[in-house]
Amino acid sequence: MYIEANKSVETALHGQKPMNISAYVLRISLTAALAGFIFGFDTVVISGANLPIKQLWHTSPLFHGFFIMSMALWGTVVGAIFGGIPTQKWGRKKVLVWIGILFSASALGTALAPDPYTFSFFRFIGGLGIGVSSVAAPTYISEISTPANRGKLVALYQFNIVFGILVAFLSNYFLQGVGGANDWRYMLGALAVPSLIYSSLVIGVPESPRWLITNKNDTGKAKKILSNLGIADPEAETAAIVKSYQHETSAGHSSKLFSAKYKNILWLAFMVAFFNQVSGINFILYYAPEILERAGLAAKESLFNSIAIGGTNLIFTFVGLYLIDKLGRKTLLAIGSFGYILSLGMVAWCFYSHAGATLLMSFLLLFIAAHAIGQGAVIWVFISEIFPNKVRAVGQSFGASIHWVFAALITLITPVFLDKDNGIFKDNPWPIFAFFAFMMVLQLVWVFTKVPETKGVSLEDLEKKLVKV
């Protein structure tokens, strides 16, 4: 019966000429993925405010690292940890709408903040939105996609992240000096515009048909949505999802994520999220201007070169989008690992030998390219597809929370290592990059020995393959 259900899924999905994505599916996927644009913008817009805020409020390095730079990430951690609960209970769409509201409040609140405590509160609010978006948006897109197109559609979320990063770098560059010493307020306030646009657009997307079937038993509405998504036989597709869900239940698959059946999946989600952050990606994105100044670039030059980082990220994310459903997730992770090891090793050497800003910048750009093709393109796709229907939202929450816990920890402790006056590596930060390079060697070993390929496999078949019976 379960095998028949899987065949029905494959027939329904692959009967659509899946490489030709309908305009409707592309539109609603892009709309949901716009949460990633705001995520990316919010993630690095603080880099332009980093030094002005230091000079304005004169806080200690530890205070600056925790309350100013990493508070949004701690909000992200909380949002990621608990975001699966409302996503599973109230549905993907409602949560996506609330994300836009949180982003809008954060943008306006940080721009108008009179002191570091108010600033930190609204950064935390924005972080909540980021954390929940990293749960709800990839989950939603994976559930409205076909196996052949799932990779590139879910990766639209990552594309929007890097597009938001680039726009944030551009915004910071052009707003520098606008309003004098308060230019950082304009940089942060600019986020309100895309936040409000996203909030208005996401109201028009349909609910996930899988959520309607498995959580609301609303097969009628689900069939209509499946038909609009371009599924040739919505009846057969609905029946296949119902049978697969019944199999999960009858086989005793617990709705509790932390059970023996999901041990393998939990480790996969943990490791891909862990390695994503110990590559140093958020360290470089958050502190790009300061790192480049350490290499000998003036403040204006360092901001301009941050734009080059954002542009490289965007270009190679396109490459990752193109390849993810062709070469597969595992292959891209391996390619990215090799690029990480080379680039991070050379960045460490450049700092160690004082090789010069130009050479260092070229290897930083190679690092960004390796990330965009590898971990950047893969992480949200991989986590969103490896968990079964019954625990997908809370599983996505687990993977996202691991990602953000390590992102917050790295951002928190960076000033302790990087601070010009009291940092452990205040004279030369080369050991930081050497550490990241070593961790990427470990990632490469993990990819070759533990990571399964998920390219072109239906969500139901992945469950059968990965869940321990």
C-alpha positions in Angstrom: 0.0 0.0 0.0 2.8 2.4 0.9 4.7 1.5 -2.3 1.6 2.2 -4.3 1.3 5.6 -2.5 4.9 6.4 -3.5 4.2 5.4 -7.1 1.2 7.7 -7.1 3.3 10.5 -5.8 5.9 10.0 -8.6 3.2 9.7 -11.3 1.4 12.9 -10.1 4.6 14.9 -9.7 6.7 13.8 -12.6 3.7 13.9 -15.0 4.0 17.7 -14.9 7.1 18.0 -17.0 8.6 19.2 -13.7 11.5 21.2 -15.2 9.0 23.7 -16.5 8.0 25.5 -13.4 4.6 27.2 -13.8 4.4 31.0 -13.4 2.0 30.6 -10.5 4.3 28.2 -8.5 7.3 30.4 -9.3 5.4 33.5 -8.1 4.2 32.1 -4.8 7.6 30.5 -4.2 9.3 33.8 -4.8 6.9 35.6 -2.5 7.6 33.2 0.4 11.3 33.4 -0.4 11.2 37.2 0.0 11.4 36.5 3.7 15.0 35.5 2.8 15.7 38.9 1.3 14.7 40.6 4.5 16.7 38.0 6.5 19.8 38.8 4.4 19.4 42.5 4.5 18.9 42.4 8.3 21.8 40.1 8.8 24.5 42.4 7.4 23.0 45.9 7.6 24.4 46.0 11.1 27.9 45.8 9.6 27.6 49.4 8.4 26.3 50.5 11.9 29.0 48.6 13.8 31.7 51.2 14.0 29.4 54.3 14.3 27.5 52.7 17.2 30.8 51.8 18.9 31.8 55.5 18.7 28.3 56.7 19.8 27.7 54.6 22.9 31.2 53.6 23.9 30.3 50.2 25.3 32.7 47.4 26.2 33.7 44.9 23.6 31.7 42.1 25.3 28.6 44.4 25.6 29.0 45.4 22.0 29.3 41.9 20.9 26.3 40.6 22.9 23.8 43.5 22.9 24.6 45.3 19.7 26.0 42.8 17.2 24.6 39.4 18.3 21.3 40.3 19.9 19.4 39.8 16.6 21.0 36.4 16.4 19.8 35.5 19.8 16.4 36.5 18.7 16.9 34.3 15.7 17.8 31.4 17.9 14.6 31.8 19.9 12.6 32.2 16.7 14.2 29.1 15.1 13.8 26.9 18.2 10.1 27.7 18.7 9.1 28.7 15.2 8.2 25.1 14.3 5.4 25.1 16.9 3.2 27.9 15.3 4.2 26.7 11.8 2.9 23.3 12.5 -0.2 24.4 14.5 -1.4 27.5 12.7 -0.1 26.8 9.2 2.8 28.0 7.1 0.9 31.0 5.6 -0.2 32.7 8.8 3.3 32.5 10.2 4.8 34.0 7.0 2.4 37.0 7.4 3.5 37.5 11.1 7.1 37.4 10.0 6.6 40.5 7.9 5.1 42.4 10.9 8.1 41.5 13.1 10.5 42.7 10.4 8.7 46.0 10.0 8.7 46.7 13.7 12.4 45.9 14.0 13.4 48.2 11.2 11.6 51.2 12.6 12.5 50.5 16.2 16.2 50.2 15.6 16.3 53.3 13.4 14.7 55.4 16.1 16.4 53.8 19.2 17.6 56.4 21.7 19.9 54.0 23.6 21.7 50.7 23.3 19.0 48.8 25.3 16.1 49.9 23.1 18.2 49.2 20.1 19.0 45.7 21.3 15.3 45.0 22.0 14.2 45.8 18.5 17.2 43.9 17.0 15.9 40.9 19.0 12.4 41.4 17.5 13.9 41.3 14.0 15.9 38.2 15.0 12.7 36.5 15.9 11.4 37.2 12.4 14.6 35.8 10.8 14.5 32.7 13.0 10.9 31.9 12.3 11.3 32.6 8.5 14.2 30.1 8.3 11.6 27.5 9.5 8.4 28.5 7.7 9.6 29.7 4.3 11.8 26.6 3.3 9.2 24.3 4.7 6.4 26.0 2.8 8.3 26.0 -0.5 9.4 22.4 -0.2 5.8 21.3 0.2 4.5 23.1 -2.9 7.4 21.8 -5.1 8.0 18.7 -7.2 11.1 16.5 -6.6 12.8 17.6 -9.8 12.3 21.4 -9.0 12.4 21.3 -5.2 16.1 22.1 -5.0 16.0 25.3 -7.1 12.7 26.5 -5.6 13.7 26.1 -2.0 17.1 27.6 -2.9 15.2 30.8 -4.0 15.1 31.5 -0.2 19.0 31.4 -0.2 19.1 33.5 -3.4 16.9 36.1 -1.7 19.2 36.0 1.4 22.3 36.9 -0.7 20.3 39.4 -2.8 19.3 41.1 0.5 22.9 41.0 1.6 24.1 42.7 -1.5 21.4 45.3 -1.3 22.3 45.9 2.3 25.9 46.5 1.4 24.9 48.8 -1.4 22.4 50.6 0.9 25.1 51.1 3.6 27.6 52.4 1.0 25.3 55.0 -0.5 23.8 56.0 2.9 27.2 56.5 4.5 27.3 60.2 5.5 23.6 60.8 4.9 22.4 62.5 8.1 25.9 62.9 9.4 26.7 60.9 12.5 23.2 59.4 12.3 23.7 57.7 8.9 23.5 54.3 10.6 19.9 55.1 11.5 19.0 55.5 7.8 20.8 52.2 7.0 18.8 50.3 9.5 15.5 52.1 8.8 15.7 51.3 5.1 14.7 47.7 6.0 11.2 48.9 6.6 10.5 49.3 2.9 11.0 45.6 1.8 9.4 44.5 5.0 6.1 46.3 4.3 6.1 45.1 0.7 6.7 41.5 1.7 3.9 41.7 4.3 1.4 42.8 1.7 2.4 40.2 -0.9 2.5 37.2 1.3 -1.2 37.6 2.2 -2.0 36.4 -1.3 -0.2 33.0 -1.2 -2.2 29.8 -0.6 -1.7 27.5 2.4 0.5 24.4 1.9 -1.7 21.5 0.7 0.4 19.0 2.7 -0.3 20.9 5.9 -4.0 21.1 5.0 -4.2 17.4 4.5 -2.0 16.2 7.4 -3.1 18.8 10.0 -6.6 19.9 9.1 -7.8 16.9 7.0 -9.1 19.4 4.5 -8.6 17.4 1.3 -11.1 19.5 -0.6 -9.2 22.7 -0.3 -5.9 20.9 -0.7 -7.1 19.5 -4.1 -7.9 22.9 -5.4 -4.5 24.2 -4.4 -2.8 21.2 -6.0 -4.7 21.9 -9.2 -3.6 25.5 -9.1 0.0 24.3 -8.6 -0.2 22.4 -11.9 -0.5 18.9 -10.6 -2.1 16.8 -13.4 -4.2 14.6 -11.1 -4.9 16.3 -7.8 -7.1 13.4 -6.7 -4.2 10.9 -7.0 -1.8 13.3 -5.4 -4.1 13.9 -2.4 -4.6 10.2 -2.0 -0.9 9.6 -2.1 -0.2 12.2 0.6 -3.0 10.8 2.7 -1.7 7.2 2.4 1.8 8.2 3.2 0.6 10.1 6.3 -1.4 7.1 7.3 1.6 4.9 6.9 3.6 7.2 9.2 0.9 6.9 11.8 0.2 3.1 11.5 4.0 2.4 11.5 4.2 4.2 14.9 6.3 7.1 13.7 6.2 9.4 16.7 5.2 13.0 16.3 8.0 13.7 18.8 11.1 14.7 17.0 13.6 13.4 19.5 13.0 9.7 19.1 15.2 6.9 17.9 13.5 6.7 14.6 14.7 10.2 13.6 18.2 9.9 15.0 19.9 9.7 11.6 18.0 12.7 10.3 18.7 14.8 13.4 22.4 14.2 13.0 22.3 15.2 9.4 20.5 18.4 10.2 22.8 19.2 13.1 26.0 18.6 11.2 25.0 20.6 8.1 23.9 23.5 10.3 27.0 23.3 12.5 29.5 23.2 9.6 27.7 26.1 7.9 28.6 28.4 10.7 32.1 27.1 11.5 33.0 27.9 7.9 33.1 31.5 9.2 30.5 32.9 6.8 28.6 35.0 9.3 31.9 36.1 10.9 33.0 37.5 7.5 29.6 39.0 6.5 29.0 40.7 9.9 32.6 42.0 10.3 33.6 42.5 6.6 34.4 46.3 6.9 36.4 45.8 10.0 38.3 42.7 8.6 39.1 44.7 5.4 40.3 47.7 7.4 42.7 45.3 9.3 44.1 44.4 5.9 44.9 48.0 5.2 41.8 49.4 3.5 40.3 52.8 4.5 36.8 52.8 5.9 35.1 53.9 2.6 37.2 51.4 0.6 36.2 48.6 3.0 32.5 49.3 2.6 32.9 49.4 -1.2 34.7 46.0 -1.1 31.9 44.7 1.0 29.7 45.3 -2.0 32.1 43.1 -4.0 31.6 40.4 -1.4 27.8 40.7 -1.8 28.0 40.7 -5.6 30.1 37.6 -5.7 27.7 35.9 -3.3 24.8 36.7 -5.6 26.5 35.6 -8.8 27.6 32.3 -7.5 24.3 31.7 -5.8 22.9 31.7 -9.3 25.4 29.0 -10.2 24.3 27.0 -7.1 20.7 27.4 -8.1 21.5 26.1 -11.6 23.5 23.1 -10.3 21.6 21.9 -7.3 19.0 19.9 -9.2 21.6 18.7 -11.7 24.6 17.7 -9.7 22.8 17.2 -6.4 23.2 18.4 -2.8 26.1 16.1 -1.8 28.2 17.1 -4.8 27.8 20.8 -4.2 28.7 20.4 -0.5 31.9 18.6 -1.6 32.8 21.3 -4.2 32.2 24.0 -1.6 34.3 22.2 1.0 37.3 22.2 -1.4 36.8 25.9 -2.1 36.5 26.7 1.6 39.7 24.9 2.5 41.8 26.6 -0.2 40.4 30.1 0.4 40.4 30.1 4.2 43.9 28.7 4.3 45.1 31.4 2.0 43.3 34.2 3.9 45.1 33.0 7.0 48.4 33.0 5.2 47.7 36.5 3.8 47.2 37.9 7.3 50.1 35.9 8.7 52.6 37.0 6.1 51.1 40.6 5.6 50.7 39.7 1.9 48.5 42.8 1.2 44.9 43.7 0.9 44.4 42.9 -2.8 45.5 39.3 -2.5 43.5 38.8 0.7 40.4 40.3 -1.0 40.7 37.9 -3.9 40.7 34.9 -1.5 37.8 36.3 0.5 35.9 36.4 -2.7 36.8 32.8 -3.5 35.5 31.9 0.0 32.2 33.6 -0.7 31.9 31.8 -4.1 32.6 28.5 -2.4 30.0 29.2 0.2 27.4 30.3 -2.4 27.8 27.1 -4.5 28.1 24.8 -1.6 26.6 25.3 1.9 24.7 28.5 0.9 22.8 26.7 -1.9 22.3 23.5 0.0 21.5 24.1 3.7 17.9 25.2 3.6 17.0 22.8 0.8 18.6 19.8 2.6 17.0 20.5 6.0 13.6 21.1 4.5 13.5 17.8 2.7 15.0 15.3 5.0 12.3 15.3 7.7 9.0 13.4 7.3 5.6 15.2 6.9 4.7 14.6 10.5 7.7 16.4 11.9 8.9 18.6 9.1 8.1 22.0 10.7 9.7 21.1 14.0 12.6 19.3 12.2 13.2 22.4 10.2 13.1 24.3 13.5 15.7 22.1 15.0 18.1 22.5 12.0 17.6 26.2 11.8 18.1 26.6 15.6 21.4 24.8 15.5 22.5 27.0 12.6 21.6 30.2 14.6 23.0 29.1 17.9 26.4 28.7 16.4 26.0 31.9 14.4 25.1 33.8 17.6 28.0 32.3 19.5 30.6 33.2 16.8 29.2 36.7 16.5 29.2 37.2 20.2 32.8 36.2 20.8 34.3 37.8 17.7 34.9 41.2 19.4 36.8 39.3 22.1 39.2 38.0 19.5 39.1 40.9 17.0 39.0 44.0 19.1 41.9 46.3 18.2 42.7 47.2 21.9 41.9 44.1 23.9 41.3 41.3 21.4 43.2 38.0 21.8 44.3 38.3 18.1 44.3 42.1 18.1 47.7 42.2 16.3 46.9 39.6 13.6 43.7 37.5 13.2 45.2 34.7 11.1 44.5 32.0 13.6 40.8 32.6 13.3 40.8 31.8 9.6 43.2 28.8 10.1 40.6 27.4 12.6 37.8 27.8 10.0 39.9 26.1 7.3 40.5 23.1 9.6 36.8 22.8 10.3 36.1 22.6 6.6 38.5 19.7 6.3 36.3 17.9 8.8 33.2 19.0 6.8 34.7 17.4 3.7 35.2 14.1 5.5 31.6 14.2 6.8 30.2 14.9 3.3 32.0 11.9 1.8 31.2 9.5 4.6 27.7 10.4 5.9 25.7 12.7 3.6 23.0 11.0 1.4 22.0 12.4 -2.0 18.4 13.8 -2.0 18.3 15.1 -5.5 15.1 14.1 -7.4 13.6 12.0 -4.6 10.1 12.6 -3.4 9.5 13.7 0.2 7.7 10.4 0.8 10.5 8.3 -0.6 13.1 10.3 1.4 11.2 9.4 4.5 11.3 5.7 3.6 15.1 6.0 3.0 16.1 8.0 6.0 13.7 7.1 8.9 15.0 4.2 11.0 12.2 1.6 11.2 
